[in-house]
């Protein structure tokens, strides 16, 4: 199977059948074409979901490589002056351009600093930074020497950071003196100092000075200055040869309770999958300026800011600030100034910008845009249409991508205009992905229907295990349905075979025996002209089992007549059915979101379950005060 772009449904169908019928041959051809191997693999998949108790599955097990040769060296040789990383800082116009030749120099220097600090192949390094190029360089430097990086989102608390340091026994932490985001200063180094106090595994802390901060303390026997250390290091660092199944990184899921769960991704399969999916989903062209608005602290940043784009020799855009700083035109101002051609962001950001009015978008030239992408949660049809019609001027295809930290890369998505789209649908599985819908009894649902989304067959990019706890990996993902990976998501499949993600299974409501996804309610509510955002959760109901509670954020200057909530319930009936209605509405000033824009529904659930003492860690929220406002406005039974 050549790695040319799949340009229509016939090409997709042929590739999908090839991958299903001969997965080993399909993926071996792709990895031979896309990846710079030291020793080309001759084996595809070893193991299966039924043999996990004997050990993790493997892909390309007899191959060896170093991912930085795919991501940097070959491009630095072929086109050294091409921009690898285009970065814009918190303030508009604060721009850096790092070429592939410069990226090779910086990565090699950083790798040598780690070697000097005693880091060897297999050792763990925590990266706790904001969205600066040095975060990507730190990741690549670890990969260069075979160390395992674990990026921790720069909004996590000291306690959350400490948990991750302990779990992986990190020996080095890389951080900044401060982070900048939305005009605010974040005390990253102070948080690190608090987190590692008494943690004996950490021997060195490497500190990037991002902005003046006179009160930053450097421990004389432990801390190193990033700029000074790299300036003194050699610009040459030979890449360490790694086996395909050697660990590349650990990424912790952001659960609110219990021991953190570190998903382990390995080397050869992961880089193959993210390079191929990045190229296919977005229809990558050599001159594209590709922009993903995620944070490297999450899997989207790993796969589609750093590893996937760089493996493809693309120019990848990194953005330090927020979509509404200094105003809601920030994204489109950058599109105009940098001539961005592919734009990939979250539905929460899309809705937040749409709520501020079209003028923030239309005053900027967006003619460079070619493909729009959505990631992170199901996008409601109204937001999809606004994104397509206003941002994309009706000419840019929208690729609404479904995938997870565990999957490593995109699994269900349209392809760059080759797939006919429907607003709100993730559409069709990528080649190599075989979805299955199951009912509550574990029976397969054929044809149109709604159920639990599972995946039938391994693919190269999926996480291999949970760091230090393989039994937990099996119990979490493979115990519900033997021989299948259970995604934890609900899904509806229509008569065209398109997939509509209905949200996490724990976000599925069971009201008087009717199973309904919270995403369905939220989509209906957001179709009202006066509603900017909505979040729906269940609450205990003495008659129905579960009732439906809706937090509603209004558009600016929106009015709420006496029949407003009745109008909203009418919309819900029209969208879902006569059996669907919201029992309680609460008007909210905002929703509790992480700094990356994810709505924290677990917080909303604890509010309506009247368990405020179990709200958990609020330090990752963009505005923790929102929670107090929601608690004050809560409507009890």
C-alpha positions, 0 to 999 in steps of 0.5 A: 500500500503506497502512502499516497493520499486517499482522495475519495471513498473508493480509495478509503474503502480499498485501503480499509479492506487491505488493512482488515484482510492483511494488517501485517502487510498493510502496516509494514508497507506504510512504515517502510515508506514513512519511517527512517528505520535503522533495521527494517522490520519484517514482522507486523503484529505479535500477540492479540487482545486474548493473550495480554496476560502473557504480555503486551502486544508488539508491532515491528518487534525485529526493527530498530530506529530512533524517532528523532532521525525520522523527525529531525535528521532526515529533514535537516539534511534534505531541507535544513532551512525549512521552518520546523516549529513556528511559535507565537507567544502569549503576546501577539507578534512574539514569534520564533521560527526554528528551522530543521537544522536549528532543531537538530542543533538544539535537540542534540545540545539538550540531549547532551545536557541530559546525558551529563545529568546522568540520564541513560536509556530507559530513565524517566524525565518529567517535562512540566512546561508551558507551550514553548518550543523548548517543551518539544525540544525536551521531548525530542532530546529524551527520545534522542538518547532513549530516555522516557519522557512524561509531559505533565500539563503545566496547569497541574497542581504540585500534588498532581505533579508529585504523584506522577514523579513518584509513579514513574520515579523520574530522575530529572524534571524540566520546567520554566521559571514561570509560564505565560498564558492569557496575560497571566504569570504561572509559577511553574518552578515554585510548583516543581519545588513544592512537588519534589520536596523530599522526593529522592528520585529527582537529581536535577531540575533543568529550568528555562527562564521564560520571563523575568521573575526575580523571586525564582530560586535555583538550588545550587546543587540541583538546578541547571539553567536551560540556556547556560547548559545548552550553550555549553553543550556539544551540538552533536549527539548521536541518536541511540538505537532503540528497539521498536517496542522500547518505551517512548513516553508515559502520559498520565490520564487526568482522572480526579481520584485514585493513583494516576494511570500512566499510559505507555506508548512505544517507539516504532508503532507509535511514530508510524501511526501518528505520521500516517494519520497526520498525513492522511486525515489532513491531506498534508501538502509540502507547503502547508503551515499546520496549526494544532491549538492543543497543549503538549501536556495532552496526547493531541500535542504529542501526536499532532504538534510534535511527532506526527508533523515533524515525522512528515517534515511539516512546519508545525505551529505552537501557540502559548496563549488562549483563543480569547486573549487579548480578544476572540479574534486571536486565532484568526489574526494568527491565521492571517499573519502566518498564512495557516492552512490547516487548523485543528482545535477543540469544540469548546474553543469553537463555541467560546469564540462563536459566542463572541460574534462573527465579527471577531472572525470575519475581519481577518483574511482566512483565505489561506485555510484549507482544512479545519479540524476538531478534537477532544470531544464530540462537536455539536452540529451548530458549532460544526456549521459555524466553524464550516460556514463562518471560519471556513467560509463554506469551502474548507472541509471539517475533519471531526476526529475521534481518538483517545490518549490510549489510541495514540492517534486518530481512529475515526474521522473524515479525510481532508475533503475525501469523505462526505461529511455530516455536521457532528459525525465522526464518520468512518474508521481509518484503515486499520481500525475496526469498530464494533458496537455492543449492547449492554449484554455484550451482543454485537449490534449490526447495521444502524444502532447505538451502543458501546464502542469497542475496537476489534483489532490492534493497530500500531499506535495504541498504548501497550500497557499502564506503567508498572501495572499491566493488570490494571491495563487489562482490567480497565480496557479489556475486561468488559468485552473479552477480545475487544478494546473497550473505549469507554465511549458510547456511539451511534451508527447511522444507515450510511455506516457513519459513527456519531460519538455520544460521549463517555459511557459515564456520561450516558443517562438512564432516565426511566429506562431510556438511555440518552447521551449527555452530548445529545442534550447539549447539542440540542440546547446549543442550537438555541440562539440564546445559548452559548454553551451547555453542560448536562449531567445526571442526578439521583431521581426518586422516580426516574432513577436519574434526572437531567440537570443542565448548566446553561451559559447564555450568549452576551445580551441574551434575554430569558423570557418566562417561557425560556426553559420551556423553549429549551425543552421543546428543542430537546424533544425535537432533537431527541424525542418526546421521552427527553427533557431537562428536569432542572436548569441552572443559568451559569456565568461559565463552565468549569474548564481546564486551561486547555478548554476541556469542560470538567463534568466530574465537577458538575456531577459532584455539585448536583450530587450535593458532594462539594467536599469531593470536588477534587483538585481544582488547580487545573481549572482556568478559573476556579472561581467558576465553581463557587459561582455554580455552587451558589446557584445550585438548585436543590431538589 
